[in-house]
């Protein structure tokens, strides 16, 4: 699941794992993306048209 999700948001699995484990958390756009995903976990699919 992580691999397919990271492909959809155009990032690498290692970055996602670091965010999940609070080892490293990027500033700016990534913080906004994570906040949006927290509110609506399907926002990537809804926005990109992927089902």
URPERA-V26189 format. One record per pair of residues at least 24 apart in sequence whose ideal C-beta (glycine too) atoms are under 8 Angstrom apart, sorted by the first residue. I is the first residue (numbers start at 0). J is the second residue. D is the distance in whole Angstrom. If there is no record, write none. Layout:
BEGIN
I/J/D
I/J/D
END
This chain:
BEGIN
4/43/8
7/43/5
7/44/7
7/47/7
7/49/6
8/32/7
8/43/6
END
